[in-house]
Amino acid sequence: MTKTHKIILAAALLALASTGLAQETVTTTGAATNNEGLAAIGKGLALGLGALGTGVAQARIGSSLVGAAAEDSSKLGQLLLVFLLPETLVIFGFLALFLI
């Protein structure tokens, strides 16, 4: 691990830790239930994992697309359509974010 990677990792860790320390204090009269926090975690996972899956799928499809387009450039339009199909994962994650 290079020095640059360590600095980026430390900065990301500090940014995430600061969001946890910046939460509001909850009084006993307006106490938040545990379900609100779990719903927020679920929303983040729905969108984040959908985007991560899309990135992995499009990376593999994209490399194949470049190879296929190099062999036969007349099929580029059809191949681009196949490249965009995994993007529906992000749309489903975004939809789940609003349904939760």
HELIX and SHEET records of a PDB file:
HELIX    1   1 LYS A    3  LEU A   21  1                                  19    
HELIX    2   2 ASN A   34  GLU A   71  1                                  38    
HELIX    3   3 SER A   73  LYS A   75  5                                   3    
HELIX    4   4 LEU A   76  LEU A   84  1                                   9    
HELIX    5   5 GLU A   87  LEU A   99  1                                  13    
END                                                                             
